[in-house]
Every structure is written in structure tokens, then in C-alpha cells.
Amino acid sequence: MEELTSKQRAQLRGLANSIDTILHVGKDGIGDNLAKQADDALEARELIKGKVLENSLLTSREAAEELAEKTRSQVVQVIGTKFVLYRPTHKKDKKDKIVLVSDRKRKG
């Protein structure tokens, strides 16, 4: 998967503003269950928001990066206790797929 460009990151951050936090990382850290939950959610939604609870031993950056690695997704942003992950869906027929802005500079 290609690294997100700054324009794409900004686009995804904007989209993430309106979504609910669906993952909660607590004192148990990131187990198989949470990774599976994140994986399923990414497949269904492409963009998910998580939160690291106060009792977690991980920082939100650590949690985001570990989950991104386990789900082959990308960290869009980490702000305070919240983080946003993105992964394009594999479903060909998904109706509301996120279409990333292209960042190609035109020559001419």
C-alpha cells in the first residue's frame, strides 16, 4: 500500500471528524480480539477511530502503530487519546468507497 500523501491525510482527517470512536484500547493492550475487531471494521468502513483509555499501558501513538501493523492499515492521525486508521476495502462492490484525492503534480 502506498504511503498517504499530505493531501490524502488531510482528506481522511476531515472524514474522520464525523465518525464515532469504535475501538477502545484498555489495560489489556492490543490482543487478537481487538485486532480482529479493527480488521473487520476497516474492511467494512475503511476509516476507523480508536481511543486509548486511561488505564492503558500504551500511548495513543503506540496503540495506533501496533494496530496499523496488525491490520495492514495506515495511521492517519493521532490526537490526544484518539487515533484514526485507514485501509482501502477489498470489496469491489462497496458503494461508498473512499476515493482519495490524487496528489500528482501535472507537468507542463
C-alpha positions, 0 to 999 in steps of 0.5 A: 500500500502506498504511503498517504500523501499530505493531501490524502491525510488531510482528506481522511482527517476531515472524514474522520471528524464525523465518525464515532470512536469504535475501538477502545484500547484498555489495560489489556493492550492490543490482543487478537480480539481487538485486532480482529475487531479493527480488521473487520471494521476497516474492511467494512468502513475503511476509516476507523477511530480508536481511543486509548483509555486511561488505564492503558499501558500504551500511548495513543501513538503506540496503540495506533502503530501496533494496530496499523501493523496488525491490520495492514492499515495506515495511521492517519492521525493521532490526537490526544487519546484518539487515533484514526486508521485507514485501509482501502476495502477489498470489496469491489462492490462497496458503494461508498468507497473512499476515493482519495484525492490524487496528489500528482503534480501535472507537468507542463 
